Every structure is written in structure tokens, then in C-alpha cells.
Amino acid sequence: MTELNRAALVTANAVNQQLGTSVGYLTALATSEAALRDDVPAMYAHAQRIMRSMPEATAISQDRSSHQSQTGW
């Protein structure tokens, strides 16, 4: 295996790990009590708490017209 192949494998593994972590956070948000109650303000607050543990997260935006929150990471 060449050095370039190793570097690509390490990068792919890091991306895979980050995606898995992000999916976990999004699943926690989507299955939270707030989401199940359709309580958008509480869900937004929950997303803010999640973001504090994610240094790579950059923003949460909330679309009030459709009651959707989006996280940026």
C-alpha cells in the first residue's frame, strides 16, 4: 500500500467517523421528547445543547414557516 493510499484510507475513516457522530446527534434530536411533541422551541433549545458538545457545529437555523430546524456541521 502506498503512502497516498494510506493517507486516503485515514481520511476516509475520519470522514466516516464524523458522519456517524453527526447521524447520532441528529437521531438524538429527531427522537427527542420535544420533537415527538412537535415543540419547536424546546427542540431548538435541545439542538443548542447538542451543539455545545460539537466544536465542528457552526449554526442552527430555524424555519418557522415549516417548523424545521437545521444544524450546520
C-alpha positions as CSV (number, residue, x, y, z in Angstrom):
1,M,0.0,0.0,0.0
2,T,1.4,3.4,-1.0
3,E,1.7,6.4,1.3
4,L,-1.1,8.1,-0.8
5,N,-3.3,5.1,-0.3
6,R,-2.7,5.1,3.4
7,A,-3.5,8.8,3.6
8,A,-6.7,8.3,1.6
9,L,-7.7,5.5,4.0
10,V,-7.1,7.5,7.1
11,T,-9.0,10.4,5.6
12,A,-11.9,8.2,4.6
13,N,-12.0,6.7,8.1
14,A,-12.1,10.1,9.7
15,V,-14.9,11.3,7.5
16,N,-16.8,8.1,8.2
17,Q,-16.4,8.6,11.9
18,Q,-17.6,12.2,11.7
19,L,-20.6,11.2,9.7
20,G,-21.5,8.6,12.2
21,T,-21.2,11.1,15.0
22,S,-23.4,13.6,13.2
23,V,-26.0,11.0,12.4
24,G,-26.1,10.1,16.1
25,Y,-26.6,13.7,17.1
26,L,-29.3,14.2,14.5
27,T,-31.0,11.0,15.6
28,A,-31.0,12.1,19.2
29,L,-32.6,15.4,18.2
30,A,-35.2,13.8,15.9
31,T,-36.3,11.3,18.6
32,S,-36.2,13.7,21.5
33,E,-39.4,14.3,23.5
34,A,-39.5,17.8,22.2
35,A,-39.5,16.6,18.6
36,L,-42.1,13.9,19.3
37,R,-44.4,16.6,20.9
38,D,-43.7,18.9,17.9
39,D,-42.4,21.5,20.4
40,V,-40.2,23.6,18.1
41,P,-38.8,26.0,20.8
42,A,-37.8,23.1,23.0
43,M,-36.3,21.2,20.1
44,Y,-34.3,24.3,19.2
45,A,-33.1,24.5,22.8
46,H,-32.1,20.8,22.6
47,A,-30.2,21.4,19.4
48,Q,-28.3,24.3,21.1
49,R,-27.3,21.9,23.9
50,I,-26.2,19.3,21.4
51,M,-24.1,21.9,19.6
52,R,-22.2,22.8,22.7
53,S,-20.7,19.4,22.6
54,M,-19.8,19.6,18.9
55,P,-17.0,22.1,18.2
56,E,-17.4,21.4,14.5
57,A,-21.1,22.6,14.6
58,T,-21.3,26.2,13.2
59,A,-25.0,27.1,13.2
60,I,-28.6,26.2,13.9
61,S,-31.3,27.8,11.8
62,Q,-35.0,27.5,12.3
63,D,-37.6,27.9,9.6
64,R,-40.6,29.0,11.5
65,S,-42.9,28.7,8.5
66,S,-42.4,24.9,8.2
67,H,-41.3,24.3,11.8
68,Q,-38.0,22.9,10.7
69,S,-34.6,23.4,12.4
70,Q,-31.3,22.8,10.6
71,T,-27.9,22.4,12.1
72,G,-24.8,23.3,10.2
73,W,-21.9,21.0,10.7
